[in-house]
Amino acid sequence: MFGKLAKIGGFILLAVFVLVTLAFTTLRYKNATCQNIQVDYSNNEVIRVDKDEIVRLVTTADNKIMGKKFDQINAELLETAIEKHDAILKAEVYKIVTATDSLTYKGVLKVKVKHRKPVVRIITDTGNYYLDQYGGRIPISSNYTANVLVCTGTFDEKFAKEKLLPCVLFMELDDFWNAQIEQIHIEKNGEVVLTPLVGNHFIELGKFDNYEEKLRNMKAFYKKVLANNNWNKYESVSLKYKNQVIAKRR
């Protein structure tokens, strides 16, 4: 009987301890104020917005944030404001409370950012920008550069997203084409010319229709004909016509 009472008493004491701790933690959190803003992102990302710029986005969204109590800060509002930046894909805002001594607590607003990853650079008469894999437009900036496929010519952004981007993503996922093609040029009539890194020829893809099949045929041509040190014997290779690879010698 005494053992049961002791066990029940232990549970009661534990419950009281948990409740007091939670109440103290809640009070500590409620009274903490934002004293600092810390920005965090991976240094491996191709594009990285300056951390001071991200802090500026936060303070613009809430110009009274410094010194404000944590329970009055709207993290979702700040995340939305940060994600409006064209180079930022995702933002997460955390509230962290740290103790400076036994009676004083400091609030740190942690901002974790994931940038957009550019896959192609667009250079036309109407614009100069990057596109990410989702078709998001990333502005050119002196603060970052990306070593990605370049596309030039005459076309609009709608064409770039709907016609060009799927082909670019297809080549990016293929180790051979990802290493071989350094530039895409689009003529006024919508026909596509690829510039390879190896060889002095260029590839006439034609329209973007059936680009997967055309590139498979071209890869087969490379393996059968150009692999035997014939890289520079051709001026151009045309893939315009279905199931045909037409090579023009120099």
Number of C-alpha atoms within 10 A of each C-alpha: 6 7 8 9 10 11 12 12 12 12 12 12 12 12 12 12 12 12 12 12 12 12 12 12 13 12 11 19 20 14 17 24 24 20 16 14 19 15 16 13 15 12 8 7 12 15 21 20 17 12 15 12 12 21 17 14 19 23 15 14 16 16 10 11 21 16 13 16 16 21 13 10 17 12 18 12 13 20 20 15 17 27 18 13 16 13 25 20 16 16 19 17 21 12 18 14 21 13 12 9 8 6 7 11 17 19 24 20 23 16 23 16 23 19 22 23 21 24 21 26 23 24 17 16 11 10 13 14 16 26 22 20 16 14 18 17 19 21 14 16 11 5 9 11 13 15 10 16 20 17 24 17 17 16 20 13 17 10 12 17 17 11 15 19 19 18 16 21 16 14 20 18 10 11 9 11 17 16 14 16 20 16 17 22 18 21 15 10 10 16 14 20 24 20 17 17 14 13 16 14 21 18 23 20 23 21 17 17 12 13 18 14 13 21 18 12 16 21 14 12 16 14 10 10 11 16 10 9 9 11 15 14 15 16 15 18 20 18 23 21 11 10 12 12 18 16 17 12 11 10
